[in-house]
């Protein structure tokens, strides 16, 4: 289970990401690090009301917790665009997998 990006210093590192990947409404920025995997989510109000944004956040957390090939250690910022609220869990999973594979392939 990945940790959470919570400090100002961790968020400041995203201004110079090590890698980027995107698919559909998801964009992921990655900063390499040696202290495990940590994830942050950027879900703006244009995506939907609080109920929709929290549902997306819970689904993304569950997807990161699900068994998958090990991710490179570092911090991940998942940016969510409009239209994500209408995606099913499987569609969201597909977009996350594609974005992560594009990130790792670089």
matplotlib code that plots the C-alpha trace (Angstrom):
import matplotlib.pyplot as plt

x = [0.0, 1.6, 2.0, 0.7, 2.5, 1.9, 4.7, 5.3, 8.8, 7.4, 4.8, 7.5, 9.4, 6.6, 7.7, 10.6, 9.2, 11.4, 8.7, 5.2, 2.5, -1.1, -4.1, -7.6, -8.5, -5.5, -2.1, 0.7, 3.8, 6.6, 9.6, 12.1, 13.0, 14.5, 11.9, 9.1, 6.0, 3.8, 0.8, -1.1, -4.3, -5.2, -9.0, -10.4, -14.0, -14.6, -14.6, -17.7, -19.1, -17.5, -19.3, -17.9, -14.4, -14.3, -15.5, -12.8, -10.2, -11.4, -11.3, -7.8, -6.5, -8.0, -6.4, -3.0, -3.5, -4.5, -1.8, 0.2, 3.8, 6.0, 6.2, 9.5, 10.1, 9.2, 6.3, 3.4, 0.9, -2.3, -4.1, -7.7, -9.5, -13.2, -15.2, -13.5, -16.7, -18.6, -15.9, -16.6, -14.1, -12.7, -12.3, -10.5, -8.3, -7.4, -6.5, -4.3, -2.5, -1.8, -0.6, 1.7, 3.1, 3.8, 5.5, 7.7, 8.5, 10.3]
y = [0.0, 3.3, 6.2, 9.7, 12.8, 15.3, 17.7, 20.9, 19.7, 16.6, 18.7, 21.2, 18.4, 17.9, 21.2, 19.2, 15.7, 12.8, 11.3, 11.8, 9.6, 10.2, 8.3, 9.8, 12.1, 11.0, 12.6, 11.3, 13.1, 11.1, 12.2, 9.4, 8.8, 6.2, 6.1, 4.0, 4.8, 7.8, 9.1, 12.4, 13.2, 16.5, 16.5, 19.9, 21.1, 21.1, 17.3, 17.2, 17.8, 16.5, 13.2, 12.6, 13.7, 11.5, 8.5, 9.0, 9.4, 6.2, 4.3, 5.5, 4.5, 1.1, 0.7, 1.7, -0.8, -3.6, -6.2, -4.9, -5.0, -3.1, 0.6, 2.5, 4.1, 7.8, 10.2, 10.1, 12.9, 11.8, 14.7, 14.1, 16.0, 16.6, 13.5, 11.1, 11.0, 9.2, 6.5, 3.0, 1.3, -0.8, 2.2, 4.1, 1.1, 0.8, 4.5, 4.3, 1.2, 2.8, 6.1, 4.1, 2.0, 5.2, 6.7, 3.6, 3.2, 6.6]
z = [0.0, -1.1, 1.3, 0.8, -0.5, 2.3, 2.8, 1.0, 0.1, -1.6, -3.6, -4.6, -6.3, -8.8, -10.5, -12.0, -12.6, -13.5, -15.7, -17.0, -18.4, -19.5, -20.8, -21.3, -18.4, -16.2, -16.2, -13.9, -12.8, -11.2, -9.1, -8.4, -4.7, -2.5, 0.3, -1.1, -3.1, -2.2, -4.1, -4.3, -6.2, -7.8, -8.4, -9.2, -8.7, -12.4, -12.2, -10.1, -6.7, -3.5, -3.7, -7.2, -6.4, -3.3, -5.2, -7.8, -5.0, -3.3, -6.6, -7.5, -4.0, -4.4, -7.8, -6.4, -3.5, -6.0, -6.9, -9.9, -11.0, -8.6, -9.3, -9.2, -5.9, -5.7, -5.5, -7.9, -8.6, -10.4, -12.0, -12.9, -15.7, -16.4, -17.5, -15.0, -12.9, -15.7, -16.1, -14.7, -12.3, -15.2, -17.5, -14.8, -14.1, -17.8, -18.0, -14.9, -16.3, -19.6, -18.0, -15.6, -18.5, -20.5, -17.5, -16.9, -20.6, -20.8]

ax = plt.figure().add_subplot(projection="3d")
ax.plot(x, y, z, "-o")
ax.set_aspect("equal")
plt.show()
